[in-house]
Structures are given as structure tokens and as C-alpha cells.
Amino acid sequence: MNPYQSATGSTKEAPHIQPAIRGKECCSCGSTNTSEYSLLRARPSIIFFLFFGWLYLLIRGAFAMRKAECRDCRVVTHYKSAGSYLALFFLILVVLLLLLSLLAPSGNV
């Protein structure tokens, strides 16, 4: 049996169907028909990376916001991704370790 053949026997070309991609749920209408914007710019600034190294990328990732636009009601939602929360956790950990090393009493007598 040909799946592209109608019940009457004539062949019709199947319409182009895009796969259903579930996006982030819209906060106003609840639809998952959303389009995602990119999290970060395509390339980070090389000057900041040369001066601050991986710490710049960590800070940039920790405070980055994602946008999702609902294709049904056109509401744009701003949210943080799981990677942003992970980068924020490591940034807080680095700052706490730095503060701990600065506030720890020195062993020199």
C-alpha cells in the first residue's frame, strides 16, 4: 500500500510538513510553538577575552538571558537557561573562594 496514494487511487504529492519542535512554554497562552533566539552573540569580544580570560566568559555566561517568542500570541519571554545558572554557580564559587583566601589569617608569625 502506498501511503501517498489517496483512497480513490490517484497519487498526490504529500504536503511539506515541518517537524514539530517543542520550545519553551509561553507564559501567556501556554503554547510550545515558540522560536528561540541565540543565547550569546556569535563571537565573544577578543579584547575582553585577552584581558580577563575565562573569567570574562564565565561572567558573560552567568548573566546572559535567552529570549523566546511565541509564534501564536507574539509575546517575547526572557529567561535564563540551565547553562546560565551553572555558570552563575561557578562564578559565586570562585568569588567565595577568593574572599575566603583574602580573609583567612596568614600563618606567618
Long-range contacts (C-beta under 8 A, 24 or more apart in sequence): 23-68, 24-68, 24-77, 24-79, 26-68, 26-70, 26-72, 26-73, 26-75, 26-77, 27-75, 27-77, 28-70, 28-73, 28-75, 29-70, 29-72, 29-73, 29-75, 31-70, 31-71, 31-72, 31-73, 33-70, 33-71, 33-72, 34-68, 34-69, 34-70, 34-71, 34-77, 35-68, 35-69, 35-71, 36-66, 36-67, 36-68, 37-66, 37-67, 37-68, 37-69, 39-64, 39-66, 39-81, 39-83, 39-84, 40-64, 55-94, 58-87, 58-90, 58-91, 58-94, 59-91, 61-87, 62-87, 62-88, 62-90, 62-91, 63-88
